[in-house]
Amino acid sequence: MARNRLTPVRPVTVTIDGATHEGTYFVRDSIVHVQSPFGAKATQIGTMPAKTIARMLLSELVCGDKA
């Protein structure tokens, strides 16, 4: 799949301090976009898979950027 194409919205979860938090993510123009009840965040894809980046972004949202 080319990086500049829109990918389907996919679920993403993280477990922090025993609690599981859910959100969704998609990729558009080499940017991973994450949405959750804690807010939204996006960053450019680097060398890691999009799902790994999405989990990191969700963790940052849950922890208030302290992840």
N, C-alpha and C positions, 0 to 999 in steps of 0.2 A: 504494500500500500504506500502510495506517495505521501510524504509528510504534509503537503499543502492541501490535502483533501480533508473534508469534514468526516469524522468518524462517528459512529453511533454513540449515543449517551450510554454510559456503562456505570454499574454500581461500583462503589469503592468503600471499604470499611477499614477501620483501625481500632485496635483495642489498647486503651490507655488506662492504667490503674484498675484493670479488671472490668472496665466498662467499654462496650462496643459502640462505636459511633459510625453512622452511615452518611454517605453522600453520593454524588454522581460526578462523572467527569467525561469530557470529550476533548478531542484534539482538532484544532483548526489552525491552518497556516503555521504549523510547527509550534503552536502554543497549547499547553495543557490547561484546561479550564476546569476548576472544581467548584461545585456548589453543595452547600450543606445548610442545616439549620443554624450553623455558627457563622455563615456568611459565604462569600465567594472569593476565590483567589486564582491567579493564573501565572504561569511562568513558561519560558521557552524550553523546548526539549533540548537536552544536551546528549550525553552518551548513555543515559539510563533509559529503560523502557518507560513508556507513558504511564503505565499503571503504578510503577514505583514512584514516579514523580507525583502522581495523584495522591498516593498514600502519604507522602511527605507533606504535601500541601494541606491535606485534610488534618493531619497531626498538628500542623502550625495553626490552623483555624481553631481546633479544639483547645489547644493549649495557649492560645493568645500569642502566637509567634515565639513561644518559649521551647518548642519541640526541638 
